Amino acid sequence: MLRADAQAGRLSHAYLFLCPDARNLRRWLKELAAVLLGADARAKRLIAEECYSDCRIFPAPGEKAGVAEVKAMLDDVYIKPVEGEKKAFVLDNVQDMLAPAQNKLLKVLEEPPENVYFLLGATGEYSVLTTVRSRTKRLELLSFSEEETEAWLKEKFPARTDAHEIAALSGGILGKAEELAEGDSLTQEAQEAARLLSTLSPAGIPAAVRSCTDRQAAARLLSLLRLTLHDALAYQLGIGKRVSAAQEDTLRRVANRFGAAALVSAQEQITRAEKNLKFNANLPMCLEELFAGILEGR
C-alpha cells in the first residue's frame, strides 16, 4: 500500500502502522520509512542503523516517548531535508505514549511542513487517541498463517521439533514465535496445561491461579489451554489436525469431561481473559473468573 502511494504520488502526510509483533515493530517501521523515502541501498542501511539524516526515529530503543521527546522531534520538523527531497519522522510504540504527548503531535499532523512525513507504529490502536487516528492513514500488518509461520520456524530453528505447535501458539506473530523457539521445549508445559483442564475443580482453582506468577506466564498458559481445548474438540468430533504436544490420553480425558459446546465456550472465555489482561485487569481475579467459568460451562 505504501509503495503504491509513493509510486502514484499520493503519499499521505502521516501513516499509522498497526502491527501486533512488538518484538519486530521497530524493524518494520524502518523498512516502511525506506519505502516512503525511496531509499537506495546506502540509505536503507543507514535507516536500519538509525543514523540517516533524513529519517529521525523516536524514542530511543526501549524507552517511552513523552512530551520532551515529541518536542525534540518537532524542533527538527521545520529543518529541510539534507540528502533527499523528503524527510521522515518515525514514532515507535505510540500505544505507550500518554495523552499529553500524543496531543502535542496533533497540530503538526494536521498541518505538516512540505515534504515531511510521519510514520507512527503501534501494537494496538485502543490507546491511540481518536484525534491522532483521524489524522493518519491506517496501515495494518495482519498475522501470518500457521503454515507460513511454521515454515519460517523450520528454516530459522531447524533443531526444533515442535515448530507446528509453536506456530499455532504464536497466533501468526513472528516475534512471539521467535521468543518461544528460543526457549525450552513446549512439550512439558503443554502436558501440564492439559492435565490442569482434566483435573480442574473448584477447590483447585486457587492453586491454579498461584501457578501463574506474572502476566507473561499467564499469557503462555492461556495460549496452551486454548490449544488443548482445540485438540480436545477435534478429538471429540473426529476432525481437524492436532496442534498440542499434550499426550493423547490426557486429551481424551479433557474431551470426555467437557461437551462440545463447553469446549467452544471455554475457548471464548480464554479470549476474553486475554483481552482483559491487555487492559491491565487484576491477574489473580481474571484467572479465577476464567477457571470458574470453564467449570460452570461443563
PAZA-177005 format. One record per residue (C-alpha): x, z, y; residue in three letters. Coordinates in steps of 0.1 Angstrom, whole numbers, plus 5000, padded with zeros to 4 digits. Example, Ala and Ser with C-alpha at 12.3 -4.5 7.8 and 13.67 -1.06 7.14 Angstrom:
<kolmis>
<kolmi><u>5123</u><w>5078</w><v>4955</v><residuo>ala</residuo></kolmi>
<kolmi><u>5137</u><w>5071</w><v>4989</v><residuo>ser</residuo></kolmi>
</kolmis>
This chain:
<kolmis>
<kolmi><u>5000</u><w>5000</w><v>5000</v><residuo>met</residuo></kolmi>
<kolmi><u>5027</u><w>5009</w><v>5024</v><residuo>leu</residuo></kolmi>
<kolmi><u>5048</u><w>4978</w><v>5016</v><residuo>arg</residuo></kolmi>
<kolmi><u>5017</u><w>4956</w><v>5021</v><residuo>ala</residuo></kolmi>
<kolmi><u>5010</u><w>4973</w><v>5055</v><residuo>asp</residuo></kolmi>
<kolmi><u>5046</u><w>4966</w><v>5066</v><residuo>ala</residuo></kolmi>
<kolmi><u>5046</u><w>4930</w><v>5055</v><residuo>gln</residuo></kolmi>
<kolmi><u>5013</u><w>4924</w><v>5072</v><residuo>ala</residuo></kolmi>
<kolmi><u>5025</u><w>4940</w><v>5104</v><residuo>gly</residuo></kolmi>
<kolmi><u>4997</u><w>4966</w><v>5103</v><residuo>arg</residuo></kolmi>
<kolmi><u>5016</u><w>4998</w><v>5098</v><residuo>leu</residuo></kolmi>
<kolmi><u>4997</u><w>5030</w><v>5106</v><residuo>ser</residuo></kolmi>
<kolmi><u>5015</u><w>5053</w><v>5130</v><residuo>his</residuo></kolmi>
<kolmi><u>5010</u><w>5082</w><v>5106</v><residuo>ala</residuo></kolmi>
<kolmi><u>5006</u><w>5085</w><v>5068</v><residuo>tyr</residuo></kolmi>
<kolmi><u>4996</u><w>5115</w><v>5048</v><residuo>leu</residuo></kolmi>
<kolmi><u>5011</u><w>5112</w><v>5013</v><residuo>phe</residuo></kolmi>
<kolmi><u>4994</u><w>5133</w><v>4987</v><residuo>leu</residuo></kolmi>
<kolmi><u>5013</u><w>5140</w><v>4955</v><residuo>cys</residuo></kolmi>
<kolmi><u>5009</u><w>5169</w><v>4931</v><residuo>pro</residuo></kolmi>
<kolmi><u>5045</u><w>5167</w><v>4920</v><residuo>asp</residuo></kolmi>
<kolmi><u>5061</u><w>5194</w><v>4941</v><residuo>ala</residuo></kolmi>
<kolmi><u>5095</u><w>5190</w><v>4925</v><residuo>arg</residuo></kolmi>
<kolmi><u>5097</u><w>5153</w><v>4935</v><residuo>asn</residuo></kolmi>
<kolmi><u>5076</u><w>5152</w><v>4966</v><residuo>leu</residuo></kolmi>
<kolmi><u>5106</u><w>5151</w><v>4990</v><residuo>arg</residuo></kolmi>
<kolmi><u>5122</u><w>5123</w><v>4970</v><residuo>arg</residuo></kolmi>
<kolmi><u>5090</u><w>5102</w><v>4970</v><residuo>trp</residuo></kolmi>
<kolmi><u>5088</u><w>5107</w><v>5008</v><residuo>leu</residuo></kolmi>
<kolmi><u>5123</u><w>5094</w><v>5013</v><residuo>lys</residuo></kolmi>
<kolmi><u>5115</u><w>5063</w><v>4992</v><residuo>glu</residuo></kolmi>
<kolmi><u>5084</u><w>5057</w><v>5013</v><residuo>leu</residuo></kolmi>
<kolmi><u>5105</u><w>5061</w><v>5045</v><residuo>ala</residuo></kolmi>
<kolmi><u>5129</u><w>5034</w><v>5033</v><residuo>ala</residuo></kolmi>
<kolmi><u>5099</u><w>5011</w><v>5027</v><residuo>val</residuo></kolmi>
<kolmi><u>5084</u><w>5019</w><v>5061</v><residuo>leu</residuo></kolmi>
<kolmi><u>5117</u><w>5012</w><v>5079</v><residuo>leu</residuo></kolmi>
<kolmi><u>5125</u><w>4981</w><v>5059</v><residuo>gly</residuo></kolmi>
<kolmi><u>5158</u><w>4997</w><v>5050</v><residuo>ala</residuo></kolmi>
<kolmi><u>5187</u><w>4978</w><v>5035</v><residuo>asp</residuo></kolmi>
<kolmi><u>5209</u><w>4993</w><v>5007</v><residuo>ala</residuo></kolmi>
<kolmi><u>5231</u><w>5013</w><v>5031</v><residuo>arg</residuo></kolmi>
<kolmi><u>5201</u><w>5027</w><v>5050</v><residuo>ala</residuo></kolmi>
<kolmi><u>5184</u><w>5036</w><v>5017</v><residuo>lys</residuo></kolmi>
<kolmi><u>5214</u><w>5056</w><v>5006</v><residuo>arg</residuo></kolmi>
<kolmi><u>5217</u><w>5074</w><v>5040</v><residuo>leu</residuo></kolmi>
<kolmi><u>5179</u><w>5082</w><v>5039</v><residuo>ile</residuo></kolmi>
<kolmi><u>5183</u><w>5096</w><v>5004</v><residuo>ala</residuo></kolmi>
<kolmi><u>5212</u><w>5117</w><v>5017</v><residuo>glu</residuo></kolmi>
<kolmi><u>5191</u><w>5127</w><v>5047</v><residuo>glu</residuo></kolmi>
<kolmi><u>5217</u><w>5115</w><v>5072</v><residuo>cys</residuo></kolmi>
<kolmi><u>5202</u><w>5083</w><v>5086</v><residuo>tyr</residuo></kolmi>
<kolmi><u>5199</u><w>5084</w><v>5123</v><residuo>ser</residuo></kolmi>
<kolmi><u>5165</u><w>5067</w><v>5125</v><residuo>asp</residuo></kolmi>
<kolmi><u>5149</u><w>5089</w><v>5098</v><residuo>cys</residuo></kolmi>
<kolmi><u>5145</u><w>5126</w><v>5106</v><residuo>arg</residuo></kolmi>
<kolmi><u>5133</u><w>5149</w><v>5077</v><residuo>ile</residuo></kolmi>
<kolmi><u>5118</u><w>5183</w><v>5083</v><residuo>phe</residuo></kolmi>
<kolmi><u>5122</u><w>5211</w><v>5074</v><residuo>pro</residuo></kolmi>
<kolmi><u>5155</u><w>5218</w><v>5056</v><residuo>ala</residuo></kolmi>
<kolmi><u>5151</u><w>5218</w><v>5018</v><residuo>pro</residuo></kolmi>
<kolmi><u>5134</u><w>5249</w><v>5005</v><residuo>gly</residuo></kolmi>
<kolmi><u>5123</u><w>5260</w><v>5039</v><residuo>glu</residuo></kolmi>
<kolmi><u>5088</u><w>5260</w><v>5056</v><residuo>lys</residuo></kolmi>
<kolmi><u>5082</u><w>5241</w><v>5088</v><residuo>ala</residuo></kolmi>
<kolmi><u>5070</u><w>5263</w><v>5116</v><residuo>gly</residuo></kolmi>
<kolmi><u>5063</u><w>5258</w><v>5153</v><residuo>val</residuo></kolmi>
<kolmi><u>5100</u><w>5259</w><v>5161</v><residuo>ala</residuo></kolmi>
<kolmi><u>5107</u><w>5231</w><v>5136</v><residuo>glu</residuo></kolmi>
<kolmi><u>5079</u><w>5210</w><v>5149</v><residuo>val</residuo></kolmi>
<kolmi><u>5091</u><w>5215</w><v>5185</v><residuo>lys</residuo></kolmi>
<kolmi><u>5126</u><w>5204</w><v>5174</v><residuo>ala</residuo></kolmi>
<kolmi><u>5111</u><w>5173</w><v>5159</v><residuo>met</residuo></kolmi>
<kolmi><u>5090</u><w>5165</w><v>5190</v><residuo>leu</residuo></kolmi>
<kolmi><u>5121</u><w>5168</w><v>5212</v><residuo>asp</residuo></kolmi>
<kolmi><u>5136</u><w>5139</w><v>5193</v><residuo>asp</residuo></kolmi>
<kolmi><u>5104</u><w>5117</w><v>5191</v><residuo>val</residuo></kolmi>
<kolmi><u>5110</u><w>5101</w><v>5225</v><residuo>tyr</residuo></kolmi>
<kolmi><u>5146</u><w>5091</w><v>5219</v><residuo>ile</residuo></kolmi>
<kolmi><u>5148</u><w>5054</w><v>5210</v><residuo>lys</residuo></kolmi>
<kolmi><u>5159</u><w>5042</w><v>5175</v><residuo>pro</residuo></kolmi>
<kolmi><u>5197</u><w>5039</w><v>5171</v><residuo>val</residuo></kolmi>
<kolmi><u>5201</u><w>5014</w><v>5143</v><residuo>glu</residuo></kolmi>
<kolmi><u>5168</u><w>4995</w><v>5140</v><residuo>gly</residuo></kolmi>
<kolmi><u>5136</u><w>4989</w><v>5157</v><residuo>glu</residuo></kolmi>
<kolmi><u>5116</u><w>5017</w><v>5141</v><residuo>lys</residuo></kolmi>
<kolmi><u>5121</u><w>5054</w><v>5138</v><residuo>lys</residuo></kolmi>
<kolmi><u>5105</u><w>5076</w><v>5111</v><residuo>ala</residuo></kolmi>
<kolmi><u>5098</u><w>5114</w><v>5111</v><residuo>phe</residuo></kolmi>
<kolmi><u>5092</u><w>5129</w><v>5077</v><residuo>val</residuo></kolmi>
<kolmi><u>5075</u><w>5163</w><v>5072</v><residuo>leu</residuo></kolmi>
<kolmi><u>5078</u><w>5178</w><v>5037</v><residuo>asp</residuo></kolmi>
<kolmi><u>5053</u><w>5202</w><v>5022</v><residuo>asn</residuo></kolmi>
<kolmi><u>5027</u><w>5201</w><v>5050</v><residuo>val</residuo></kolmi>
<kolmi><u>5004</u><w>5221</w><v>5028</v><residuo>gln</residuo></kolmi>
<kolmi><u>5026</u><w>5251</w><v>5035</v><residuo>asp</residuo></kolmi>
<kolmi><u>5025</u><w>5248</w><v>5073</v><residuo>met</residuo></kolmi>
<kolmi><u>5005</u><w>5273</w><v>5092</v><residuo>leu</residuo></kolmi>
<kolmi><u>4977</u><w>5261</w><v>5115</v><residuo>ala</residuo></kolmi>
<kolmi><u>4997</u><w>5266</w><v>5148</v><residuo>pro</residuo></kolmi>
<kolmi><u>5025</u><w>5244</w><v>5135</v><residuo>ala</residuo></kolmi>
<kolmi><u>5000</u><w>5217</w><v>5124</v><residuo>gln</residuo></kolmi>
<kolmi><u>4981</u><w>5219</w><v>5157</v><residuo>asn</residuo></kolmi>
<kolmi><u>5014</u><w>5212</w><v>5176</v><residuo>lys</residuo></kolmi>
<kolmi><u>5015</u><w>5178</w><v>5159</v><residuo>leu</residuo></kolmi>
<kolmi><u>4981</u><w>5166</w><v>5170</v><residuo>leu</residuo></kolmi>
<kolmi><u>4990</u><w>5151</w><v>5204</v><residuo>lys</residuo></kolmi>
<kolmi><u>5019</u><w>5131</w><v>5191</v><residuo>val</residuo></kolmi>
<kolmi><u>4999</u><w>5120</w><v>5161</v><residuo>leu</residuo></kolmi>
<kolmi><u>4971</u><w>5108</w><v>5184</v><residuo>glu</residuo></kolmi>
<kolmi><u>4994</u><w>5091</w><v>5209</v><residuo>glu</residuo></kolmi>
<kolmi><u>5028</u><w>5084</w><v>5193</v><residuo>pro</residuo></kolmi>
<kolmi><u>5056</u><w>5065</w><v>5212</v><residuo>pro</residuo></kolmi>
<kolmi><u>5060</u><w>5029</w><v>5204</v><residuo>glu</residuo></kolmi>
<kolmi><u>5078</u><w>5021</w><v>5171</v><residuo>asn</residuo></kolmi>
<kolmi><u>5077</u><w>5058</w><v>5160</v><residuo>val</residuo></kolmi>
<kolmi><u>5061</u><w>5066</w><v>5126</v><residuo>tyr</residuo></kolmi>
<kolmi><u>5052</u><w>5097</w><v>5108</v><residuo>phe</residuo></kolmi>
<kolmi><u>5052</u><w>5105</w><v>5070</v><residuo>leu</residuo></kolmi>
<kolmi><u>5035</u><w>5137</w><v>5061</v><residuo>leu</residuo></kolmi>
<kolmi><u>5038</u><w>5149</w><v>5025</v><residuo>gly</residuo></kolmi>
<kolmi><u>5016</u><w>5175</w><v>5007</v><residuo>ala</residuo></kolmi>
<kolmi><u>5010</u><w>5185</w><v>4972</v><residuo>thr</residuo></kolmi>
<kolmi><u>4973</u><w>5190</w><v>4981</v><residuo>gly</residuo></kolmi>
<kolmi><u>4951</u><w>5185</w><v>5011</v><residuo>glu</residuo></kolmi>
<kolmi><u>4929</u><w>5216</w><v>5011</v><residuo>tyr</residuo></kolmi>
<kolmi><u>4953</u><w>5234</w><v>5035</v><residuo>ser</residuo></kolmi>
<kolmi><u>4960</u><w>5204</w><v>5057</v><residuo>val</residuo></kolmi>
<kolmi><u>4938</u><w>5206</w><v>5088</v><residuo>leu</residuo></kolmi>
<kolmi><u>4910</u><w>5182</w><v>5092</v><residuo>thr</residuo></kolmi>
<kolmi><u>4923</u><w>5172</w><v>5126</v><residuo>thr</residuo></kolmi>
<kolmi><u>4956</u><w>5163</w><v>5110</v><residuo>val</residuo></kolmi>
<kolmi><u>4940</u><w>5143</w><v>5082</v><residuo>arg</residuo></kolmi>
<kolmi><u>4918</u><w>5124</w><v>5106</v><residuo>ser</residuo></kolmi>
<kolmi><u>4949</u><w>5111</w><v>5125</v><residuo>arg</residuo></kolmi>
<kolmi><u>4967</u><w>5098</w><v>5094</v><residuo>thr</residuo></kolmi>
<kolmi><u>4962</u><w>5071</w><v>5068</v><residuo>lys</residuo></kolmi>
<kolmi><u>4959</u><w>5085</w><v>5033</v><residuo>arg</residuo></kolmi>
<kolmi><u>4983</u><w>5075</w><v>5005</v><residuo>leu</residuo></kolmi>
<kolmi><u>4978</u><w>5092</w><v>4971</v><residuo>glu</residuo></kolmi>
<kolmi><u>5001</u><w>5091</w><v>4941</v><residuo>leu</residuo></kolmi>
<kolmi><u>4979</u><w>5097</w><v>4911</v><residuo>leu</residuo></kolmi>
<kolmi><u>4992</u><w>5114</w><v>4880</v><residuo>ser</residuo></kolmi>
<kolmi><u>5008</u><w>5092</w><v>4853</v><residuo>phe</residuo></kolmi>
<kolmi><u>4992</u><w>5087</w><v>4819</v><residuo>ser</residuo></kolmi>
<kolmi><u>5002</u><w>5108</w><v>4789</v><residuo>glu</residuo></kolmi>
<kolmi><u>5017</u><w>5077</w><v>4773</v><residuo>glu</residuo></kolmi>
<kolmi><u>5038</u><w>5069</w><v>4804</v><residuo>glu</residuo></kolmi>
<kolmi><u>5049</u><w>5105</w><v>4807</v><residuo>thr</residuo></kolmi>
<kolmi><u>5058</u><w>5107</w><v>4770</v><residuo>glu</residuo></kolmi>
<kolmi><u>5078</u><w>5075</w><v>4771</v><residuo>ala</residuo></kolmi>
<kolmi><u>5097</u><w>5088</w><v>4802</v><residuo>trp</residuo></kolmi>
<kolmi><u>5104</u><w>5121</w><v>4785</v><residuo>leu</residuo></kolmi>
<kolmi><u>5117</u><w>5105</w><v>4753</v><residuo>lys</residuo></kolmi>
<kolmi><u>5141</u><w>5084</w><v>4774</v><residuo>glu</residuo></kolmi>
<kolmi><u>5154</u><w>5112</w><v>4796</v><residuo>lys</residuo></kolmi>
<kolmi><u>5153</u><w>5140</w><v>4770</v><residuo>phe</residuo></kolmi>
<kolmi><u>5160</u><w>5122</w><v>4736</v><residuo>pro</residuo></kolmi>
<kolmi><u>5167</u><w>5155</w><v>4719</v><residuo>ala</residuo></kolmi>
<kolmi><u>5132</u><w>5169</w><v>4725</v><residuo>arg</residuo></kolmi>
<kolmi><u>5109</u><w>5166</w><v>4695</v><residuo>thr</residuo></kolmi>
<kolmi><u>5078</u><w>5178</w><v>4715</v><residuo>asp</residuo></kolmi>
<kolmi><u>5076</u><w>5151</w><v>4741</v><residuo>ala</residuo></kolmi>
<kolmi><u>5040</u><w>5144</w><v>4732</v><residuo>his</residuo></kolmi>
<kolmi><u>5029</u><w>5180</w><v>4738</v><residuo>glu</residuo></kolmi>
<kolmi><u>5049</u><w>5183</w><v>4770</v><residuo>ile</residuo></kolmi>
<kolmi><u>5033</u><w>5151</w><v>4783</v><residuo>ala</residuo></kolmi>
<kolmi><u>4999</u><w>5165</w><v>4776</v><residuo>ala</residuo></kolmi>
<kolmi><u>5007</u><w>5199</w><v>4791</v><residuo>leu</residuo></kolmi>
<kolmi><u>5022</u><w>5183</w><v>4823</v><residuo>ser</residuo></kolmi>
<kolmi><u>4990</u><w>5166</w><v>4833</v><residuo>gly</residuo></kolmi>
<kolmi><u>5010</u><w>5135</w><v>4841</v><residuo>gly</residuo></kolmi>
<kolmi><u>5031</u><w>5153</w><v>4868</v><residuo>ile</residuo></kolmi>
<kolmi><u>5067</u><w>5143</w><v>4862</v><residuo>leu</residuo></kolmi>
<kolmi><u>5082</u><w>5173</w><v>4879</v><residuo>gly</residuo></kolmi>
<kolmi><u>5062</u><w>5196</w><v>4857</v><residuo>lys</residuo></kolmi>
<kolmi><u>5071</u><w>5177</w><v>4826</v><residuo>ala</residuo></kolmi>
<kolmi><u>5108</u><w>5178</w><v>4836</v><residuo>glu</residuo></kolmi>
<kolmi><u>5107</u><w>5216</w><v>4840</v><residuo>glu</residuo></kolmi>
<kolmi><u>5090</u><w>5221</w><v>4806</v><residuo>leu</residuo></kolmi>
<kolmi><u>5116</u><w>5198</w><v>4790</v><residuo>ala</residuo></kolmi>
<kolmi><u>5144</u><w>5217</w><v>4805</v><residuo>glu</residuo></kolmi>
<kolmi><u>5131</u><w>5250</w><v>4789</v><residuo>gly</residuo></kolmi>
<kolmi><u>5127</u><w>5262</w><v>4754</v><residuo>asp</residuo></kolmi>
<kolmi><u>5106</u><w>5247</w><v>4727</v><residuo>ser</residuo></kolmi>
<kolmi><u>5068</u><w>5250</w><v>4733</v><residuo>leu</residuo></kolmi>
<kolmi><u>5060</u><w>5254</w><v>4696</v><residuo>thr</residuo></kolmi>
<kolmi><u>5061</u><w>5292</w><v>4696</v><residuo>gln</residuo></kolmi>
<kolmi><u>5041</u><w>5295</w><v>4729</v><residuo>glu</residuo></kolmi>
<kolmi><u>5015</u><w>5270</w><v>4716</v><residuo>ala</residuo></kolmi>
<kolmi><u>5011</u><w>5291</w><v>4684</v><residuo>gln</residuo></kolmi>
<kolmi><u>5007</u><w>5323</w><v>4704</v><residuo>glu</residuo></kolmi>
<kolmi><u>4981</u><w>5307</w><v>4726</v><residuo>ala</residuo></kolmi>
<kolmi><u>4961</u><w>5295</w><v>4696</v><residuo>ala</residuo></kolmi>
<kolmi><u>4964</u><w>5330</w><v>4680</v><residuo>arg</residuo></kolmi>
<kolmi><u>4951</u><w>5345</w><v>4712</v><residuo>leu</residuo></kolmi>
<kolmi><u>4919</u><w>5324</w><v>4710</v><residuo>leu</residuo></kolmi>
<kolmi><u>4915</u><w>5330</w><v>4673</v><residuo>ser</residuo></kolmi>
<kolmi><u>4917</u><w>5368</w><v>4677</v><residuo>thr</residuo></kolmi>
<kolmi><u>4905</u><w>5375</w><v>4713</v><residuo>leu</residuo></kolmi>
<kolmi><u>4880</u><w>5404</w><v>4715</v><residuo>ser</residuo></kolmi>
<kolmi><u>4866</u><w>5424</w><v>4744</v><residuo>pro</residuo></kolmi>
<kolmi><u>4889</u><w>5453</w><v>4735</v><residuo>ala</residuo></kolmi>
<kolmi><u>4919</u><w>5429</w><v>4735</v><residuo>gly</residuo></kolmi>
<kolmi><u>4913</u><w>5414</w><v>4770</v><residuo>ile</residuo></kolmi>
<kolmi><u>4934</u><w>5440</w><v>4789</v><residuo>pro</residuo></kolmi>
<kolmi><u>4964</u><w>5433</w><v>4766</v><residuo>ala</residuo></kolmi>
<kolmi><u>4959</u><w>5395</w><v>4770</v><residuo>ala</residuo></kolmi>
<kolmi><u>4958</u><w>5399</w><v>4808</v><residuo>val</residuo></kolmi>
<kolmi><u>4990</u><w>5420</w><v>4808</v><residuo>arg</residuo></kolmi>
<kolmi><u>5009</u><w>5394</w><v>4788</v><residuo>ser</residuo></kolmi>
<kolmi><u>5009</u><w>5372</w><v>4820</v><residuo>cys</residuo></kolmi>
<kolmi><u>5034</u><w>5388</w><v>4843</v><residuo>thr</residuo></kolmi>
<kolmi><u>5032</u><w>5362</w><v>4871</v><residuo>asp</residuo></kolmi>
<kolmi><u>5013</u><w>5331</w><v>4882</v><residuo>arg</residuo></kolmi>
<kolmi><u>5038</u><w>5308</w><v>4866</v><residuo>gln</residuo></kolmi>
<kolmi><u>5034</u><w>5324</w><v>4832</v><residuo>ala</residuo></kolmi>
<kolmi><u>4996</u><w>5323</w><v>4837</v><residuo>ala</residuo></kolmi>
<kolmi><u>4996</u><w>5286</w><v>4846</v><residuo>ala</residuo></kolmi>
<kolmi><u>5016</u><w>5279</w><v>4815</v><residuo>arg</residuo></kolmi>
<kolmi><u>4993</u><w>5299</w><v>4793</v><residuo>leu</residuo></kolmi>
<kolmi><u>4962</u><w>5283</w><v>4807</v><residuo>leu</residuo></kolmi>
<kolmi><u>4976</u><w>5248</w><v>4800</v><residuo>ser</residuo></kolmi>
<kolmi><u>4984</u><w>5258</w><v>4764</v><residuo>leu</residuo></kolmi>
<kolmi><u>4950</u><w>5273</w><v>4760</v><residuo>leu</residuo></kolmi>
<kolmi><u>4934</u><w>5241</w><v>4772</v><residuo>arg</residuo></kolmi>
<kolmi><u>4954</u><w>5220</w><v>4747</v><residuo>leu</residuo></kolmi>
<kolmi><u>4944</u><w>5244</w><v>4719</v><residuo>thr</residuo></kolmi>
<kolmi><u>4907</u><w>5241</w><v>4728</v><residuo>leu</residuo></kolmi>
<kolmi><u>4911</u><w>5203</w><v>4730</v><residuo>his</residuo></kolmi>
<kolmi><u>4926</u><w>5202</w><v>4695</v><residuo>asp</residuo></kolmi>
<kolmi><u>4900</u><w>5227</w><v>4681</v><residuo>ala</residuo></kolmi>
<kolmi><u>4872</u><w>5205</w><v>4694</v><residuo>leu</residuo></kolmi>
<kolmi><u>4889</u><w>5173</w><v>4680</v><residuo>ala</residuo></kolmi>
<kolmi><u>4893</u><w>5191</w><v>4646</v><residuo>tyr</residuo></kolmi>
<kolmi><u>4857</u><w>5203</w><v>4646</v><residuo>gln</residuo></kolmi>
<kolmi><u>4843</u><w>5168</w><v>4654</v><residuo>leu</residuo></kolmi>
<kolmi><u>4869</u><w>5150</w><v>4633</v><residuo>gly</residuo></kolmi>
<kolmi><u>4880</u><w>5127</w><v>4662</v><residuo>ile</residuo></kolmi>
<kolmi><u>4909</u><w>5125</w><v>4686</v><residuo>gly</residuo></kolmi>
<kolmi><u>4947</u><w>5128</w><v>4685</v><residuo>lys</residuo></kolmi>
<kolmi><u>4962</u><w>5163</w><v>4682</v><residuo>arg</residuo></kolmi>
<kolmi><u>4984</u><w>5173</w><v>4711</v><residuo>val</residuo></kolmi>
<kolmi><u>4991</u><w>5210</w><v>4705</v><residuo>ser</residuo></kolmi>
<kolmi><u>5020</u><w>5224</w><v>4684</v><residuo>ala</residuo></kolmi>
<kolmi><u>4998</u><w>5252</w><v>4671</v><residuo>ala</residuo></kolmi>
<kolmi><u>4996</u><w>5254</w><v>4633</v><residuo>gln</residuo></kolmi>
<kolmi><u>4967</u><w>5237</w><v>4617</v><residuo>glu</residuo></kolmi>
<kolmi><u>4953</u><w>5269</w><v>4600</v><residuo>asp</residuo></kolmi>
<kolmi><u>4952</u><w>5286</w><v>4634</v><residuo>thr</residuo></kolmi>
<kolmi><u>4934</u><w>5257</w><v>4650</v><residuo>leu</residuo></kolmi>
<kolmi><u>4909</u><w>5257</w><v>4621</v><residuo>arg</residuo></kolmi>
<kolmi><u>4901</u><w>5294</w><v>4628</v><residuo>arg</residuo></kolmi>
<kolmi><u>4896</u><w>5286</w><v>4665</v><residuo>val</residuo></kolmi>
<kolmi><u>4874</u><w>5256</w><v>4656</v><residuo>ala</residuo></kolmi>
<kolmi><u>4853</u><w>5278</w><v>4632</v><residuo>asn</residuo></kolmi>
<kolmi><u>4850</u><w>5306</w><v>4657</v><residuo>arg</residuo></kolmi>
<kolmi><u>4836</u><w>5286</w><v>4686</v><residuo>phe</residuo></kolmi>
<kolmi><u>4809</u><w>5259</w><v>4687</v><residuo>gly</residuo></kolmi>
<kolmi><u>4815</u><w>5225</w><v>4702</v><residuo>ala</residuo></kolmi>
<kolmi><u>4796</u><w>5235</w><v>4734</v><residuo>ala</residuo></kolmi>
<kolmi><u>4816</u><w>5267</w><v>4737</v><residuo>ala</residuo></kolmi>
<kolmi><u>4849</u><w>5248</w><v>4733</v><residuo>leu</residuo></kolmi>
<kolmi><u>4839</u><w>5225</w><v>4761</v><residuo>val</residuo></kolmi>
<kolmi><u>4827</u><w>5253</w><v>4783</v><residuo>ser</residuo></kolmi>
<kolmi><u>4860</u><w>5272</w><v>4778</v><residuo>ala</residuo></kolmi>
<kolmi><u>4880</u><w>5242</w><v>4790</v><residuo>gln</residuo></kolmi>
<kolmi><u>4858</u><w>5240</w><v>4821</v><residuo>glu</residuo></kolmi>
<kolmi><u>4863</u><w>5278</w><v>4827</v><residuo>gln</residuo></kolmi>
<kolmi><u>4901</u><w>5273</w><v>4825</v><residuo>ile</residuo></kolmi>
<kolmi><u>4899</u><w>5245</w><v>4851</v><residuo>thr</residuo></kolmi>
<kolmi><u>4880</u><w>5269</w><v>4874</v><residuo>arg</residuo></kolmi>
<kolmi><u>4906</u><w>5296</w><v>4868</v><residuo>ala</residuo></kolmi>
<kolmi><u>4934</u><w>5273</w><v>4877</v><residuo>glu</residuo></kolmi>
<kolmi><u>4917</u><w>5263</w><v>4909</v><residuo>lys</residuo></kolmi>
<kolmi><u>4911</u><w>5299</w><v>4918</v><residuo>asn</residuo></kolmi>
<kolmi><u>4947</u><w>5308</w><v>4912</v><residuo>leu</residuo></kolmi>
<kolmi><u>4958</u><w>5280</w><v>4935</v><residuo>lys</residuo></kolmi>
<kolmi><u>4937</u><w>5296</w><v>4962</v><residuo>phe</residuo></kolmi>
<kolmi><u>4955</u><w>5329</w><v>4956</v><residuo>asn</residuo></kolmi>
<kolmi><u>4928</u><w>5347</w><v>4936</v><residuo>ala</residuo></kolmi>
<kolmi><u>4938</u><w>5381</w><v>4922</v><residuo>asn</residuo></kolmi>
<kolmi><u>4957</u><w>5372</w><v>4890</v><residuo>leu</residuo></kolmi>
<kolmi><u>4945</u><w>5400</w><v>4866</v><residuo>pro</residuo></kolmi>
<kolmi><u>4909</u><w>5397</w><v>4878</v><residuo>met</residuo></kolmi>
<kolmi><u>4909</u><w>5359</w><v>4874</v><residuo>cys</residuo></kolmi>
<kolmi><u>4923</u><w>5362</w><v>4838</v><residuo>leu</residuo></kolmi>
<kolmi><u>4899</u><w>5390</w><v>4829</v><residuo>glu</residuo></kolmi>
<kolmi><u>4870</u><w>5369</w><v>4841</v><residuo>glu</residuo></kolmi>
<kolmi><u>4882</u><w>5339</w><v>4822</v><residuo>leu</residuo></kolmi>
<kolmi><u>4887</u><w>5357</w><v>4788</v><residuo>phe</residuo></kolmi>
<kolmi><u>4853</u><w>5375</w><v>4791</v><residuo>ala</residuo></kolmi>
<kolmi><u>4836</u><w>5341</w><v>4799</v><residuo>gly</residuo></kolmi>
<kolmi><u>4852</u><w>5325</w><v>4769</v><residuo>ile</residuo></kolmi>
<kolmi><u>4839</u><w>5352</w><v>4746</v><residuo>leu</residuo></kolmi>
<kolmi><u>4804</u><w>5351</w><v>4762</v><residuo>glu</residuo></kolmi>
<kolmi><u>4802</u><w>5314</w><v>4756</v><residuo>gly</residuo></kolmi>
<kolmi><u>4805</u><w>5317</w><v>4718</v><residuo>arg</residuo></kolmi>
</kolmis>
